[in-house]
Amino acid sequence: MVFGISFQRLAKQQKVIILGSWLGWALDGYDLVLMLFVISSINQLFFPSNDPSLSLLATFATYVVTLIMRPFGGAFFGNFGDKYGRKNAMIITITGFSLVTFLTGLLPTWQSVGILAPILLLIIRFLQGFFAGGEWGSGAVISMESSPKPLRGLLSGFVQSGFTFGFLLASISFQITQFVFPDDKFIEIGWRVLFFTGILPGLVALFVRLKMNESQVWIKKVKEKKIAKIPLKNVLSNKDNRKRFFLSLIVMTGLMFSYYISIGFLPTLLEKYVKLERQEVASIMIVTIIFSLIGHLFTGFISQYIGRLKILTIFGIAPLIVAIPSLNGIFTASDIFEIALYTSLFVFFVSSGFGPMPAFLSERFPTEIRNSAAGFVYNGGLLIGSWAPLIAITLLSYFEKYNIAQYYAVAINVIIASIILIVGSKVNPDTRNVDLG
């Protein structure tokens, strides 16, 4: 209700910009989550091994390659967006990673081409990360630059929820594909169909973006001739900008670590370690993702009233309280409904801190470097945060070997993420009253 009333208060072009940004971020979530869903099923197609854990680790490594490439994409397209416009950057990124998502479905397997199969997979994920890395910064910045200050927090949560909505669509698509291509048919062809579907939301997002206007805040800076030749250089060469960059990076590292040990790792955790069927995993993920989506809207909205950093502190402390009991419940619950309850509780508190981030990072940097800095910082958090699933898989195998409760392996990662986030929320200033000029 609150969001509906607020959205009605926006001008037509503001709505188009917000929707275009949200759709692109949804597609990003759609692609990345499709890979998470199929990793446990296709790992032997690209990395055949007698050791299932080794094969799974190798396939997850290709996923991490995607995440590690995102900071470079964020820096490149952020610099492009500061020089040539946010809209132009967004058109390139949405086209690029829509095509790459589609091409993933055409990849040959080890059985067909041998060692060339994992090499091609790595190249595809490399490109995916590069284009996806440029998506968030441009979309978040143009959305916040086009939003009225009183609505910035709520619209920040909405834009950020696009990724989670993409996760929801991917969960539904995964469940439908599982039904149409059951058992071995999914491994044979079903996973390919999933990636082919990625072209559809990409086309919709591209259509909306072509109708967008450029950011008026950015256009003003162009007219004033205040755009730097190399905006990205100004992010790191200027003392104040560099300080803002590294302090903001602490927040994003904690959030990324939180996300990829919770909702990002959950499909693999449920299938490989809790031993659920793929259909059950998809059903649980649909319920869980709805709670994550609500969490993003909630934290963004509340941040407008209590401040960006206070809400981050709250959602840094909360996981320390709920992680162990909720993870214990996931591993010991007697039925799928109980597991869905515990996963929803776990994901809501561990992953919801992202809601204020489009607003916070846009408010943290001046217009002439905003796209470069925000995109680089957001994706830079992945340099450490993206390793959470690999650390978890290693610890899970170790704990299983020595008969230690496996949920502690995941809880350790949650604790690390929370500590980083709490530190980040304490060393940064609040930004909700900043004017984006």
Buried (B, 14 or more C-beta within 10 A) or exposed (E): EEBEEBBEEBEEEBBBBBBBBBBBBBBBBBBBBBBBBBBBBBBBBBBBEEEEBEBBBBBBBBBBBBBBBBBBBBBBBBBBBBBBBBBBBBBBBBBBBBBBBBBBBEBBBBEEEEEEBBEBBBBBBBBBBBBBBBBBBBBBBBBBBBBEBEBBBBBBBBBBBBBBBBBBBBBBBBBBBBEEBEEEEBBEBBBBBBBBBBBBBBEBBBEBBEEBBBBEBBEEBBEEEEBBEEBBEBBBEBEEBBEBBEBBBBBBBBBBBBBBBBBBBBBBBBBBBBEBEBBBBBBBBBBBBBBBBBBBBBBBBBBBEBBBBBBBBBBBBBBBEBBBBBBBBBBEBEEBEEBBBBBBBBBBBBBBBBBBBBBBBBBBBBBBBBBBBBBBBBBBBBBBBBBBBBBBBBBBBEBBEEEEBBBBBBBBBBBBBBBBBBBBBEEBEBBBEBEBE
